[in-house]
Amino acid sequence: MFKSRSTILAILILLSFILLAIFVSNNPINEFDISISRFVQQYRNTNLDQLMIWISAFGNVAVAFVAIVITSLLFYIFKYKREALFIVAISFTGLITLSLKFLFSRPRPTNQHVTLIESYQNHSFPSGHTLSYVVFFGFLIVLMQQLKSIPTYLRNIISLFAYFMFIVGPLSRIYLGAHWFTDIIGGLLIGLLYLIFLIYCYRKSK
């Protein structure tokens, strides 16, 4: 049952991404994205700037790599070797991101349209930060639901933090002017696709 539902969901997500990619390729800069960026950035203030920069830092390549290594080691040390292996598999999101960015070569937002709190030189679509947030924190949420041997209070704390980062992490990219809204949706869709694959393999490995 899970396999059939996952397959249908994966196909729908893939089709959605293809349609989004077609739109983005034909409209790299569009009023829809600009309006959403300006709406989000109207709530800017100094304290919120610092908070969003901190949240966004978790998606930077070096920080994400360290987070994966440390998380994997913790699972391994506490005898969750299978879980540790799957955490390591999350690192492949970096390769996926680079491949798709190279394929679509969409330019980043510029200060002509948005306020740039953080700027990057590589391409924009899809959002690699969003992809990594969805897979890393999404899989942590799944593990906290599955591993009943971990104390409840600890699972709740980790789940709460993961949910927060899952939601606010992608939003921070628009707030900082680093990505368009459609970049975020693209990262979300590919992230969900990879997350479904990980969950399927994790359950099957039992």
C-alpha positions, 0 to 999 in steps of 0.5 A: 500500500505504501509503495503504490501511494508513494509511487503515485505521489512521486509521479504527481510531484515530478509532473509538478516540478516539470511544469514549474521548470517550464514556467521558470525557464520561460519567465526567469524574472516575473511579477509573481515572484517579485510581488511575493519577495516584496511582500515578505521583505516588508516585515524586515527589521534588524533583529529579524535579519539576524535570525533569518541569517542564522536559520539560513546558515544551516543550508550552507554547504559546509554547515549542512555537511557538518550537520549530516556528519555529526547527526550520523555519528550520534545515531551510530554511537547510540546503536542506530547504525541503519539510521546513521547510514540513511542520514549519510545518504542525505548528502547526495542532495548536494549533487542533485542541486548542482546538477539542476542549477547547471541545467536551468541556469536561472539568475539570482534575484538582484537589487533591482527588484528585491533587497539583497541581505545575502547574495550568492554567485551561483544559479537560483533554481531550484533552491538548494537550501530548501531541498536540504531542509526538506530532506534533512529535517523531514527525515529527522521527523520521520525517524522521531516518529519511528524510533520509540526507544528514544525518550519521548521528551527528546523526540519531541524537542528534535521534532519541534526544531525540525518542523520549525526549520522545515517551514521557516528555513525556506522562507528565510531564503526569500526574506534574505533576497537569495531566492525567488518563491518559485525557486523555493517551490522547486526545491520543495518538490525535488526535496519531497521526491528524494525524501519519499525515496529515502523513506521507502528505502528505509522502510524496505530495509527493515 
